[in-house]
Amino acid sequence: MPVRPLLGAAAVTLALATAAVATPATAAEPHESVSVDRVARLAADGTVTLSGTYRCTGGGPVFVSASLIHSGPETTLLHGIGSTRAVCDGTLRHWTNKGRTLTDIPATDTTRVEAALVELAPGSGLLPLVPRFRAESPRQDVTLVAS
């Protein structure tokens, strides 16, 4: 397997993880938005498919990242469900992310999801790229439907 795609995926994952810890959310530009569809798909192998829409302009590279938040009686689990490269031309576009969860989540269960437009902007110091949130969806309930 080529190393370059793996390094790119690792850089995005590192940047998004760093953003969750170190970067406060910023208000979205009025012309930028991201939303999550109210129904998500859950395959028998545990793969979750989330989708929604986004709009952004300029900048880059920008990604649509999504997380599934599943609350149990004693714990809350956050599952990153992929990242999709955004096309920031001002057009309302559809996004779809797929990812496997680490735990069993019952189909037809209601769970919470959030999504964000994240730009990898030039940084300084140890990180050549730093994440900058351009838009975030509010956490919202979605219904998982077996697919």
DSSP file (Angstrom, degrees, kcal/mol; ACC not computed):
  #  RESIDUE AA STRUCTURE BP1 BP2  ACC     N-H-->O    O-->H-N    N-H-->O    O-->H-N    TCO  KAPPA ALPHA  PHI   PSI    X-CA   Y-CA   Z-CA
    1    1 A M              0   0    0      0, 0.0     5,-0.0     0, 0.0     0, 0.0   0.000 360.0 360.0 360.0 135.8    0.0    0.0    0.0
    2    2 A P     >  -     0   0    0      0, 0.0     4,-0.7     0, 0.0     0, 0.0  -0.295 360.0-143.4 -62.1 145.6    1.4    3.5   -0.9
    3    3 A V  H  > S+     0   0    0      1,-0.2     4,-2.5     2,-0.2     5,-0.2   0.835  88.5  69.8 -79.7 -34.6    2.7    5.4    2.1
    4    4 A R  H  > S+     0   0    0      1,-0.2     4,-2.3     2,-0.2     5,-0.2   0.901  99.3  46.8 -56.8 -48.2    1.5    8.9    1.0
    5    5 A P  H  > S+     0   0    0      0, 0.0     4,-2.5     0, 0.0    -1,-0.2   0.889 113.0  51.2 -61.8 -35.7   -2.3    8.3    1.4
    6    6 A L  H  X S+     0   0    0     -4,-0.7     4,-2.4     2,-0.2    -2,-0.2   0.909 110.1  48.4 -65.8 -40.8   -1.6    6.8    4.8
    7    7 A L  H  X S+     0   0    0     -4,-2.5     4,-2.3     2,-0.2    -1,-0.2   0.894 111.4  50.5 -65.7 -39.2    0.5    9.8    5.9
    8    8 A G  H  X S+     0   0    0     -4,-2.3     4,-2.2    -5,-0.2    -2,-0.2   0.928 111.9  46.6 -63.4 -45.2   -2.3   12.1    4.7
    9    9 A A  H  X S+     0   0    0     -4,-2.5     4,-2.4     1,-0.2    -2,-0.2   0.893 112.3  51.1 -64.0 -39.6   -4.9   10.3    6.6
   10   10 A A  H  X S+     0   0    0     -4,-2.4     4,-2.6     2,-0.2    -1,-0.2   0.889 108.9  51.3 -65.2 -38.4   -2.7   10.2    9.7
   11   11 A A  H  X S+     0   0    0     -4,-2.3     4,-2.6     2,-0.2    -2,-0.2   0.913 111.2  47.1 -65.3 -42.6   -2.1   14.0    9.4
   12   12 A V  H  X S+     0   0    0     -4,-2.2     4,-2.7     2,-0.2     5,-0.2   0.929 113.3  48.7 -64.1 -44.8   -5.9   14.7    9.2
   13   13 A T  H  X S+     0   0    0     -4,-2.4     4,-2.5     1,-0.2    -2,-0.2   0.925 113.4  47.0 -61.4 -45.5   -6.6   12.4   12.1
   14   14 A L  H  X S+     0   0    0     -4,-2.6     4,-2.6     1,-0.2    -1,-0.2   0.918 113.0  49.0 -62.0 -43.9   -3.8   14.0   14.2
   15   15 A A  H  X S+     0   0    0     -4,-2.6     4,-2.2     1,-0.2    -2,-0.2   0.912 112.6  47.0 -64.8 -41.8   -5.0   17.5   13.3
   16   16 A L  H  X S+     0   0    0     -4,-2.7     4,-1.9     2,-0.2    -1,-0.2   0.891 112.8  49.4 -67.9 -38.6   -8.7   16.7   14.2
   17   17 A A  H  X S+     0   0    0     -4,-2.5     4,-1.1    -5,-0.2    -2,-0.2   0.909 111.9  48.7 -65.4 -40.9   -7.6   15.1   17.5
   18   18 A T  H  X S+     0   0    0     -4,-2.6     4,-3.5     1,-0.2     5,-0.5   0.886 108.7  54.6 -64.2 -38.4   -5.5   18.1   18.3
   19   19 A A  H  X S+     0   0    0     -4,-2.2     4,-1.6     1,-0.2    -1,-0.2   0.895 102.5  56.2 -63.4 -39.9   -8.5   20.4   17.4
   20   20 A A  H  < S+     0   0    0     -4,-1.9    -1,-0.2     1,-0.2    -2,-0.2   0.824 120.4  30.4 -62.5 -30.0  -10.8   18.6   19.8
   21   21 A V  H  < S+     0   0    0     -4,-1.1    -2,-0.2    -3,-0.4    -1,-0.2   0.855 132.8  23.8 -94.9 -41.3   -8.3   19.3   22.7
   22   22 A A  H  < S+     0   0    0     -4,-3.5    -3,-0.2    -5,-0.2    -2,-0.1   0.638 102.9  72.9-109.4 -16.0   -6.6   22.6   21.8
   23   23 A T     <  -     0   0    0     -4,-1.6    -1,-0.1    -5,-0.5     2,-0.1  -0.891  67.1-140.5-111.8 119.3   -8.8   24.6   19.5
   24   24 A P        -     0   0    0      0, 0.0   109,-0.3     0, 0.0     2,-0.1  -0.418  34.2 -99.1 -70.0 150.9  -11.9   26.4   20.6
   25   25 A A        -     0   0    0     -2,-0.1     2,-0.3   107,-0.1   109,-0.1  -0.408  39.0-150.2 -67.5 144.3  -14.9   26.4   18.2
   26   26 A T        -     0   0    0    107,-0.1     2,-0.2    -2,-0.1   110,-0.1  -0.821  24.4 -94.6-114.7 157.8  -15.3   29.5   16.2
   27   27 A A        -     0   0    0     -2,-0.3     2,-0.1     1,-0.1    -1,-0.0  -0.465  46.1-113.1 -69.4 139.8  -18.5   31.0   14.8
   28   28 A A        -     0   0    0     -2,-0.2   107,-0.2   108,-0.1    -1,-0.1  -0.402  29.4-105.2 -71.5 147.4  -19.2   30.0   11.3
   29   29 A E    >   -     0   0    0    105,-0.8     3,-2.1     1,-0.1    -1,-0.1  -0.426  36.4-111.7 -63.0 149.9  -19.1   32.5    8.5
   30   30 A P  T 3  S+     0   0    0      0, 0.0    -1,-0.1     0, 0.0    -2,-0.1   0.781 118.2  49.5 -59.7 -25.8  -22.6   33.4    7.5
   31   31 A H  T 3  S+     0   0    0     26,-0.0     2,-0.4     2,-0.0    -2,-0.0   0.324 100.6  78.1 -95.8   8.2  -22.1   31.7    4.1
   32   32 A E    <   +     0   0    0     -3,-2.1     2,-0.3   102,-0.1    24,-0.2  -0.955  54.2 151.1-121.3 137.3  -20.7   28.5    5.6
   33   33 A S  E     -A   55   0A   0     22,-2.2    22,-2.4    -2,-0.4     2,-0.3  -0.987  25.1-160.5-156.8 160.5  -22.7   25.7    7.2
   34   34 A V  E     -A   54   0A   0     -2,-0.3     2,-0.3    20,-0.2    20,-0.2  -0.982  15.0-178.4-144.9 139.8  -22.8   22.0    7.8
   35   35 A S  E     -A   53   0A   0     18,-2.9    18,-0.5    -2,-0.3     2,-0.4  -0.908  18.5-134.6-136.1 163.9  -25.9   19.8    8.7
   36   36 A V  E     -A   52   0A   0     -2,-0.3    16,-0.3    16,-0.2     2,-0.1  -0.965  23.6-119.7-121.7 134.4  -26.6   16.2    9.6
   37   37 A D        -     0   0    0     14,-3.2    14,-0.2    -2,-0.4    15,-0.0  -0.393  22.5-125.8 -67.3 151.1  -29.5   14.1    8.1
   38   38 A R  S    S+     0   0    0    104,-0.1   105,-2.6    -2,-0.1     2,-0.4   0.575  92.0  59.9 -78.8 -10.2  -31.9   12.8   10.8
   39   39 A V  E     -b  143   0A   0    103,-0.2     2,-0.3    12,-0.1   105,-0.2  -0.977  63.6-176.3-121.8 133.2  -31.6    9.2    9.6
   40   40 A A  E     -b  144   0A   0    103,-2.7   105,-2.7    -2,-0.4     2,-0.4  -0.871  22.3-122.4-121.8 157.9  -28.3    7.2    9.6
   41   41 A R  E     -bC 145  49A   0      8,-2.0     8,-2.6    -2,-0.3     2,-0.5  -0.818  16.5-165.1-105.1 141.0  -27.6    3.7    8.4
   42   42 A L  E     -bC 146  48A   0    103,-2.5   105,-2.0    -2,-0.4     6,-0.2  -0.968  11.4-154.0-126.1 114.0  -26.2    0.9   10.5
   43   43 A A    >   -     0   0    0      4,-2.8     3,-2.0    -2,-0.5   103,-0.0  -0.396  31.1-107.1 -82.1 162.2  -24.8   -2.2    8.7
   44   44 A A  T 3  S+     0   0    0      1,-0.3    -1,-0.1     2,-0.1   102,-0.0   0.784 119.0  58.2 -60.3 -28.9  -24.7   -5.7   10.2
   45   45 A D  T 3  S-     0   0    0      2,-0.1    -1,-0.3     1,-0.0    -2,-0.0   0.402 124.4-100.1 -84.6   4.5  -20.9   -5.4   10.5
   46   46 A G  S <  S+     0   0    0     -3,-2.0    55,-1.3     1,-0.3     2,-0.4   0.459  73.0 147.3  93.6   1.5  -21.1   -2.2   12.7
   47   47 A T  E     - D   0 100A   0     53,-0.2    -4,-2.8    51,-0.1     2,-0.4  -0.589  32.9-156.2 -74.2 127.2  -20.4    0.3    9.9
   48   48 A V  E     -CD  42  99A   0     51,-3.4    51,-1.9    -2,-0.4     2,-0.6  -0.875   3.2-157.7-104.7 135.3  -22.3    3.5   10.4
   49   49 A T  E     -CD  41  98A   0     -8,-2.6    -8,-2.0    -2,-0.4     2,-0.3  -0.962  13.3-178.4-114.9 116.9  -23.1    5.8    7.5
   50   50 A L  E     + D   0  97A   0     47,-2.6    47,-2.6    -2,-0.6     2,-0.3  -0.812   6.1 172.7-108.9 152.7  -23.8    9.4    8.4
   51   51 A S  E     + D   0  96A   0     -2,-0.3   -14,-3.2    45,-0.2     2,-0.3  -0.945  11.4 132.4-151.8 171.4  -24.7   12.1    5.8
   52   52 A G  E     -AD  36  95A   0     43,-1.8    43,-2.3   -16,-0.3     2,-0.3  -0.958  46.1 -75.8 172.7-157.3  -25.9   15.7    5.5
   53   53 A T  E     -AD  35  94A   0    -18,-0.5   -18,-2.9    -2,-0.3     2,-0.3  -0.886  33.3-176.9-129.0 160.9  -25.1   18.9    3.6
   54   54 A Y  E     -AD  34  93A   0     39,-2.5    39,-3.0    -2,-0.3     2,-0.3  -0.982  10.0-164.7-150.5 160.8  -22.5   21.6    3.7
   55   55 A R  E     +A   33   0A   0    -22,-2.4   -22,-2.2    -2,-0.3     2,-0.3  -0.967  21.4 151.6-146.4 133.4  -21.6   24.9    2.1
   56   56 A C        -     0   0    0     35,-0.4    34,-3.0    -2,-0.3     2,-0.4  -0.977  25.8-143.9-154.3 163.1  -18.2   26.7    2.2
   57   57 A T  B     -I   89   0B   0     -2,-0.3    32,-0.2    32,-0.2    31,-0.0  -0.986  53.5 -22.8-133.7 143.8  -16.1   29.1    0.1
   58   58 A G  S    S+     0   0    0     30,-1.4    32,-0.1    -2,-0.4    -1,-0.1   0.192  85.2  77.3  57.3-174.5  -12.4   29.4   -0.4
   59   59 A G        -     0   0    0      1,-0.1     3,-0.2    -3,-0.1    29,-0.2  -0.095  66.4 -75.0  72.0-171.8   -9.6   28.2    1.8
   60   60 A G  S    S+     0   0    0      1,-0.4     2,-0.1    27,-0.1    -1,-0.1  -0.629  74.6   4.8 141.3 164.8   -8.4   24.7    2.0
   61   61 A P        +     0   0    0      0, 0.0    59,-2.8     0, 0.0    -1,-0.4   0.587  69.2 174.7 -70.0 145.0   -7.9   21.9    2.5
   62   62 A V  E     -E  119   0A   0     24,-0.4    24,-3.0    57,-0.2     2,-0.3  -0.943   9.3-167.9-121.4 141.0  -11.3   21.6    4.2
   63   63 A F  E     -EF 118  85A   0     55,-2.5    55,-2.9    -2,-0.4     2,-0.7  -0.944  21.6-134.5-128.1 148.5  -12.9   18.4    5.5
   64   64 A V  E     -EF 117  84A   0     20,-3.2    20,-2.2    -2,-0.3     2,-0.3  -0.923  32.1-174.5 -97.2 114.4  -16.3   17.4    6.7
   65   65 A S  E     -EF 116  83A   0     51,-2.5    51,-2.3    -2,-0.7     2,-0.3  -0.835   3.1-168.0-109.4 151.0  -15.8   15.4    9.9
   66   66 A A  E     -E  115   0A   0     16,-1.4    15,-3.2    -2,-0.3     2,-0.4  -0.987   5.8-165.8-140.2 147.8  -18.6   13.6   11.8
   67   67 A S  E     -EF 114  80A   0     47,-2.6    47,-2.1    -2,-0.3     2,-0.5  -0.990  13.5-144.1-134.9 142.9  -18.9   11.9   15.1
   68   68 A L  E     -EF 113  79A   0     11,-2.8    11,-2.9    -2,-0.4     2,-0.6  -0.917  14.5-158.5-103.6 128.9  -21.5    9.7   16.6
   69   69 A I  E     -EF 112  78A   0     43,-3.6    43,-2.0    -2,-0.5     2,-0.6  -0.934   9.6-174.1-114.3 111.5  -22.1   10.2   20.3
   70   70 A H  E     - F   0  77A   0      7,-2.7     7,-3.0    -2,-0.6     2,-0.5  -0.922   6.6-160.1-112.7 118.1  -23.7    7.2   22.1
   71   71 A S  E     - F   0  76A   0     -2,-0.6     5,-0.2     5,-0.2    -2,-0.0  -0.849  11.1-178.7-101.5 125.1  -24.8    7.6   25.7
   72   72 A G        -     0   0    0      3,-3.5     0, 0.0    -2,-0.5     0, 0.0  -0.436  48.3 -84.6-105.2-175.0  -25.2    4.6   27.8
   73   73 A P  S    S+     0   0    0      0, 0.0     3,-0.1     0, 0.0    -2,-0.0   0.806 125.2  14.5 -63.6 -28.5  -26.3    4.3   31.5
   74   74 A E  S    S+     0   0    0      1,-0.2     2,-0.3     0, 0.0    -3,-0.0   0.592 125.9  35.6-121.8 -16.0  -22.8    4.8   32.8
   75   75 A T        -     0   0    0      2,-0.0    -3,-3.5    -5,-0.0     2,-0.5  -0.930  56.1-141.4-140.1 160.2  -20.7    6.2   29.9
   76   76 A T  E     -F   71   0A   0     -2,-0.3     2,-0.4    -5,-0.2    -5,-0.2  -0.996  22.6-159.9-120.5 126.4  -20.7    8.4   26.8
   77   77 A L  E     -F   70   0A   0     -7,-3.0    -7,-2.7    -2,-0.5     2,-0.5  -0.897   5.0-157.2-110.9 135.1  -18.8    7.2   23.8
   78   78 A L  E     -F   69   0A   0     -2,-0.4     2,-0.5    -9,-0.2    -9,-0.2  -0.953  10.9-171.1-110.5 121.5  -17.6    9.4   21.0
   79   79 A H  E     -F   68   0A   0    -11,-2.9   -11,-2.8    -2,-0.5     2,-0.4  -0.957  18.8-138.0-115.8 118.3  -17.0    7.6   17.6
   80   80 A G  E     -F   67   0A   0     -2,-0.5     2,-0.6   -13,-0.2   -13,-0.3  -0.621  15.9-162.1 -70.6 126.7  -15.3    9.5   14.8
   81   81 A I  E     -     0   0A   0    -15,-3.2   -31,-0.2    -2,-0.4    18,-0.2  -0.623  44.6 -77.6-115.3  70.9  -17.2    8.5   11.6
   82   82 A G  E     -     0   0A   0     -2,-0.6   -16,-1.4    15,-0.1    -1,-0.3   0.162  40.0-108.8  72.2 177.1  -14.9    9.4    8.8
   83   83 A S  E     -F   65   0A   0    -18,-0.2     2,-0.4    15,-0.2   -18,-0.2  -0.981  20.7-159.2-150.4 135.9  -13.9   12.6    7.1
   84   84 A T  E     -F   64   0A   0    -20,-2.2   -20,-3.2    -2,-0.3     2,-0.3  -0.960  26.6-114.2-121.8 135.8  -14.7   13.7    3.6
   85   85 A R  E     -F   63   0A   0     -2,-0.4     2,-0.3   -22,-0.2   -22,-0.3  -0.522  36.6-138.0 -67.5 129.2  -12.8   16.3    1.6
   86   86 A A        -     0   0    0    -24,-3.0     2,-0.7    -2,-0.3   -24,-0.4  -0.646   4.4-140.8 -91.8 146.5  -15.0   19.4    1.0
   87   87 A V        -     0   0    0     -2,-0.3     2,-1.2     4,-0.1   -31,-0.3  -0.937  18.2-160.0-102.8 110.4  -15.4   21.3   -2.2
   88   88 A C        +     0   0    0     -2,-0.7   -30,-1.4     1,-0.2   -31,-0.1  -0.621  47.4 122.8-100.3  77.4  -15.6   24.9   -1.1
   89   89 A D  B    S-I   57   0B   0     -2,-1.2   -32,-0.2     2,-0.2    -1,-0.2   0.201  86.5 -99.5-118.2  13.0  -17.2   26.7   -4.0
   90   90 A G  S    S+     0   0    0    -34,-3.0     2,-0.3     1,-0.3   -33,-0.1   0.379  84.1 127.3  85.7  -5.0  -20.2   28.2   -2.3
   91   91 A T        -     0   0    0    -35,-0.3     2,-0.5    -4,-0.2   -35,-0.4  -0.641  68.5-114.0 -86.6 141.1  -22.5   25.4   -3.6
   92   92 A L        -     0   0    0     -2,-0.3     2,-0.3   -37,-0.1   -37,-0.2  -0.652  47.9-177.7 -71.9 122.0  -24.7   23.5   -1.2
   93   93 A R  E     -D   54   0A   0    -39,-3.0   -39,-2.5    -2,-0.5     2,-0.3  -0.839  25.6-120.9-125.7 159.4  -23.3   19.9   -1.4
   94   94 A H  E     -D   53   0A   0     -2,-0.3     2,-0.3   -41,-0.2   -41,-0.3  -0.784  25.8-165.3 -98.1 141.3  -24.1   16.5    0.1
   95   95 A W  E     -D   52   0A   0    -43,-2.3   -43,-1.8    -2,-0.3     2,-0.3  -0.935   6.8-170.8-124.8 152.2  -21.6   14.6    2.2
   96   96 A T  E     -D   51   0A   0     -2,-0.3     2,-0.4   -45,-0.2   -45,-0.2  -0.984   3.5-174.9-141.0 129.4  -21.5   11.0    3.4
   97   97 A N  E     -D   50   0A   0    -47,-2.6   -47,-2.6    -2,-0.3     2,-0.4  -0.971   4.2-165.5-124.1 141.7  -19.0    9.5    5.9
   98   98 A K  E     +D   49   0A   0     -2,-0.4     2,-0.3   -49,-0.2   -49,-0.2  -0.961  17.6 151.2-125.2 144.7  -18.7    5.8    6.9
   99   99 A G  E     -D   48   0A   0    -51,-1.9   -51,-3.4    -2,-0.4     2,-0.3  -0.973  38.9-112.5-165.9 156.3  -16.9    4.3    9.8
  100  100 A R  E     -D   47   0A   0     -2,-0.3   -53,-0.2   -53,-0.3     2,-0.2  -0.732  29.4-133.8 -94.6 143.1  -17.0    1.3   12.1
  101  101 A T        -     0   0    0    -55,-1.3     4,-0.1    -2,-0.3   -22,-0.0  -0.547   8.4-134.7 -90.7 161.0  -17.8    1.7   15.8
  102  102 A L  S    S+     0   0    0     -2,-0.2     2,-0.3     2,-0.1    -1,-0.1   0.637  87.9  40.2 -88.4 -15.9  -15.9    0.1   18.6
  103  103 A T  S    S-     0   0    0    -57,-0.1     2,-0.4   -26,-0.0    -2,-0.1  -0.857  95.8 -90.3-128.9 163.9  -19.0   -1.1   20.4
  104  104 A D        -     0   0    0     -2,-0.3    -2,-0.1    -3,-0.0   -58,-0.0  -0.597  37.7-169.7 -75.1 130.8  -22.3   -2.6   19.4
  105  105 A I        -     0   0    0     -2,-0.4   -59,-0.1    -4,-0.1     4,-0.1  -0.989  25.7-119.3-121.2 122.3  -25.0    0.0   18.9
  106  106 A P    >   -     0   0    0      0, 0.0     3,-1.2     0, 0.0    38,-0.2  -0.335  28.6-113.5 -64.6 138.5  -28.5   -1.4   18.5
  107  107 A A  T 3  S+     0   0    0      1,-0.2    38,-0.2    36,-0.1     3,-0.1  -0.334 101.5  27.4 -64.9 154.1  -30.2   -0.6   15.2
  108  108 A T  T 3  S+     0   0    0     36,-2.1    -1,-0.2     1,-0.3     2,-0.2   0.575  92.0 135.1  64.5  12.9  -33.2    1.7   15.4
  109  109 A D    <   -     0   0    0     -3,-1.2    35,-2.4    -4,-0.1     2,-0.5  -0.619  58.0-123.0 -83.2 148.3  -31.7    3.3   18.4
  110  110 A T  E     + G   0 143A   0     -2,-0.2     2,-0.3    33,-0.2    33,-0.2  -0.815  41.0 164.7 -92.4 133.0  -31.7    7.1   18.7
  111  111 A T  E     - G   0 142A   0     31,-2.3    31,-3.3    -2,-0.5     2,-0.3  -0.877  34.4-104.4-139.7 170.7  -28.2    8.5   19.1
  112  112 A R  E     -EG  69 141A   0    -43,-2.0   -43,-3.6    -2,-0.3     2,-0.3  -0.758  30.9-173.5-104.4 148.6  -26.6   11.9   18.8
  113  113 A V  E     -EG  68 140A   0     27,-2.5    27,-2.3    -2,-0.3     2,-0.3  -0.979   6.0-173.2-137.6 147.4  -24.4   13.1   16.0
  114  114 A E  E     -E   67   0A   0    -47,-2.1   -47,-2.6    -2,-0.3     2,-0.3  -0.978   4.6-168.7-136.6 153.9  -22.3   16.2   15.3
  115  115 A A  E     -E   66   0A   0     -2,-0.3    22,-3.0   -49,-0.2     2,-0.3  -0.947   2.7-170.5-138.1 158.4  -20.5   17.4   12.2
  116  116 A A  E     -EH  65 136A   0    -51,-2.3   -51,-2.5    -2,-0.3     2,-0.6  -0.997  26.0-130.3-149.2 148.9  -17.9   20.1   11.5
  117  117 A L  E     -EH  64 135A   0     18,-3.1    17,-3.2    -2,-0.3    18,-1.1  -0.921  35.5-171.9 -94.4 119.4  -16.2   21.8    8.6
  118  118 A V  E     -EH  63 133A   0    -55,-2.9   -55,-2.5    -2,-0.6     2,-0.4  -0.962  10.2-158.5-121.9 123.0  -12.5   21.7    9.5
  119  119 A E  E     -EH  62 132A   0     13,-2.9    13,-2.3    -2,-0.5     2,-1.0  -0.816  15.5-138.4 -97.9 137.7   -9.8   23.6    7.6
  120  120 A L  E     - H   0 131A   0    -59,-2.8     3,-0.1    -2,-0.4  -108,-0.0  -0.828  34.9-174.9 -93.0 100.1   -6.2   22.5    7.8
  121  121 A A  E     - H   0 130A   0      9,-2.8     9,-3.1    -2,-1.0     2,-0.0  -0.600  34.8 -84.1 -97.5 154.8   -4.5   26.0    8.0
  122  122 A P  E     - H   0 129A   0      0, 0.0     7,-0.3     0, 0.0     2,-0.1  -0.339  54.6-173.7 -58.4 134.3   -0.8   26.8    8.0
  123  123 A G        -     0   0    0      5,-2.9     2,-0.3     2,-0.1     7,-0.0  -0.355  15.0-127.9-113.9-165.6    0.6   26.5   11.5
  124  124 A S    >   +     0   0    0      3,-0.1     3,-0.9    -2,-0.1     2,-0.3  -0.935  65.3  17.0-142.0 165.5    3.8   27.2   13.2
  125  125 A G  T 3  S-     0   0    0     -2,-0.3    -2,-0.1     1,-0.2     0, 0.0  -0.524 125.0  -9.1  76.1-135.7    6.1   25.3   15.5
  126  126 A L  T 3  S+     0   0    0     -2,-0.3    -1,-0.2     1,-0.1     3,-0.1   0.796 126.6  63.7 -72.6 -29.7    5.8   21.6   15.6
  127  127 A L    <   -     0   0    0     -3,-0.9    -3,-0.1     1,-0.2    -1,-0.1  -0.857  59.3-168.8-101.8 114.7    2.5   21.4   13.6
  128  128 A P  S    S+     0   0    0      0, 0.0    -5,-2.9     0, 0.0     2,-0.4   0.796  82.6  36.6 -69.3 -25.7    2.8   22.5   10.0
  129  129 A L  E    S-H  122   0A   0     -7,-0.3    -9,-0.1    -3,-0.1    -5,-0.1  -0.986  70.8-169.2-126.8 137.5   -1.0   22.4    9.7
  130  130 A V  E     -H  121   0A   0     -9,-3.1    -9,-2.8    -2,-0.4     2,-0.2  -0.962  26.7-112.4-124.3 144.3   -3.5   23.3   12.5
  131  131 A P  E     -H  120   0A   0      0, 0.0     2,-0.4     0, 0.0   -11,-0.2  -0.509  27.7-171.6 -77.1 141.9   -7.2   22.7   12.4
  132  132 A R  E     -H  119   0A   0    -13,-2.3   -13,-2.9    -2,-0.2     2,-0.4  -0.977  21.1-132.9-132.8 119.5   -9.6   25.6   12.2
  133  133 A F  E     +H  118   0A   0     -2,-0.4   -15,-0.2  -109,-0.3  -107,-0.1  -0.576  25.5 175.7 -74.4 124.9  -13.3   25.0   12.6
  134  134 A R  E     -     0   0A   0    -17,-3.2  -105,-0.8    -2,-0.4     2,-0.3   0.730  68.3  -5.3-100.7 -28.4  -15.2   26.8    9.9
  135  135 A A  E     -H  117   0A   0    -18,-1.1   -18,-3.1  -107,-0.2    -1,-0.4  -0.953  60.7-164.4-161.9 147.5  -18.7   25.6   10.8
  136  136 A E  E     -H  116   0A   0     -2,-0.3   -20,-0.2   -20,-0.2  -102,-0.2  -0.992  16.0-135.0-135.6 144.4  -20.2   23.1   13.2
  137  137 A S        -     0   0    0    -22,-3.0   -22,-0.2    -2,-0.4  -102,-0.1  -0.679  33.6-108.1 -87.9 151.5  -23.6   21.5   13.4
  138  138 A P        -     0   0    0      0, 0.0     2,-0.2     0, 0.0   -25,-0.1  -0.460  45.3 -91.0 -70.1 154.5  -25.3   21.3   16.8
  139  139 A R        +     0   0    0    -25,-0.1     2,-0.3    -2,-0.1   -25,-0.2  -0.513  60.5 177.7 -63.3 130.9  -25.4   17.9   18.4
  140  140 A Q  E     - G   0 113A   0    -27,-2.3   -27,-2.5    -2,-0.2     2,-0.2  -0.969  31.8-104.0-139.9 154.1  -28.7   16.4   17.2
  141  141 A D  E     - G   0 112A   0     -2,-0.3     2,-0.3   -29,-0.2   -29,-0.3  -0.555  36.4-177.2 -75.2 138.2  -30.6   13.1   17.5
  142  142 A V  E     - G   0 111A   0    -31,-3.3   -31,-2.3    -2,-0.2     2,-0.5  -0.944  24.5-124.4-128.9 155.7  -30.6   10.8   14.6
  143  143 A T  E     -bG  39 110A   0   -105,-2.6  -103,-2.7    -2,-0.3     2,-0.5  -0.887  19.5-140.8-101.0 126.3  -32.3    7.5   14.1
  144  144 A L  E     -b   40   0A   0    -35,-2.4   -36,-2.1    -2,-0.5     2,-0.4  -0.756  20.2-168.2 -86.1 127.3  -30.1    4.5   13.3
  145  145 A V  E     -b   41   0A   0   -105,-2.7  -103,-2.5    -2,-0.5     2,-0.1  -0.959  25.3-113.7-118.7 132.6  -31.8    2.3   10.7
  146  146 A A  E      b   42   0A   0     -2,-0.4  -103,-0.2  -105,-0.2  -105,-0.0  -0.386 360.0 360.0 -62.6 136.7  -30.5   -1.2    9.9
  147  147 A S              0   0    0   -105,-2.0  -104,-0.2    -2,-0.1    -1,-0.1   0.383 360.0 360.0-121.0 360.0  -29.3   -1.4    6.3
